[in-house]
Amino acid sequence: MPWIESHTVLIRHRKLIALANDLRLKPVYALGHLHALWHSVLEQQESGDLSSWSDDFIAESACFQGDASQFVSLLQKHGWLGYRDSDK
């Protein structure tokens, strides 16, 4: 069974707080979206290469119901998701 390591300080990390602020969410909700995305990646794309995933699929995998393109852009802006070939 795949697993991820999660540190208690993550809820207070500057990148998470900045992401939460830009999404207009409480940090705990942003953290939940990140964990949901990470779990999906572990199950479906263990290499971590999301270049074939659409913005909609990334947002759906993160259980994010807002604007998918904005969500992905903000993940990239705050360093939670690298840029994909389709972004260049």
Backbone hydrogen bonds, N-H to C=O, Kabsch-Sander energy under -0.5 kcal/mol:
donor,donor_aa,acceptor,acceptor_aa,energy
10,L,7,H,-1.6
11,I,8,T,-0.8
12,R,9,V,-1.8
13,H,10,L,-1.5
17,I,13,H,-2.5
18,A,14,R,-2.3
19,L,15,K,-2.1
20,A,16,L,-2.8
21,N,17,I,-2.5
22,D,18,A,-2.4
23,L,19,L,-2.2
24,R,20,A,-0.8
24,R,21,N,-0.7
25,L,20,A,-2.7
29,Y,26,K,-1.4
30,A,26,K,-1.7
31,L,27,P,-2.6
32,G,28,V,-1.7
33,H,29,Y,-2.2
34,L,30,A,-2.3
35,H,31,L,-2.6
36,A,32,G,-2.5
37,L,33,H,-2.3
38,W,34,L,-3.0
39,H,35,H,-2.6
40,S,36,A,-2.0
41,V,37,L,-2.6
42,L,38,W,-2.4
43,E,39,H,-2.0
44,Q,40,S,-2.8
45,Q,41,V,-2.7
48,G,45,Q,-3.0
50,L,48,G,-0.9
53,W,50,L,-1.8
58,I,54,S,-2.4
59,A,55,D,-2.7
60,E,56,D,-2.6
61,S,57,F,-2.6
62,A,58,I,-1.5
63,C,60,E,-1.4
64,F,59,A,-2.9
65,Q,63,C,-0.5
68,A,66,G,-0.5
71,F,67,D,-2.3
72,V,68,A,-2.5
73,S,69,S,-2.4
74,L,70,Q,-2.5
75,L,71,F,-2.3
76,Q,72,V,-2.3
77,K,73,S,-2.8
78,H,74,L,-2.2
79,G,76,Q,-1.5
80,W,75,L,-2.9
81,L,75,L,-1.2
87,D,84,R,-2.3
88,K,85,D,-1.3
